[in-house]
Amino acid sequence: MYITYGDYQSLGYSAVPKEEFKRYSDMAEKTAKRFAAGHKIVNINCDNKRGLCEIADLYYTEKNQLNHPVSGFSNENYREQYFQVEQVSLARQIWEVLCLYFTPEQLYRGV
């Protein structure tokens, strides 16, 4: 286990409740291992822990937020558009976090 709930709180994160933390931290670690060289992340540092915390937060908020925010409505021949909803996929957000908090050597898996 790379991060504990104590690490999560001490780094300033709070979105995931303690009762559900193990599940989301495991998801974050498995996701990071999928992209890691040799499927094992060595020399975990504070930046890596922050990345795992952010991935856990992304998974938690994705599961617990409305998937389709109201951006307008239509009624027969009348339509109003309030704003353009631009959603970045969860996979894209996770990849950006991995690139930010992990070194290329940690993420490089070879060809």
Summary of the structure (lengths in Angstrom):
residues: 111
radius of gyration: 17.6
end to end distance: 27.8
largest distance: 60.5
contacts: 262
relative contact order: 0.18
helix: 56%
strand: 7%
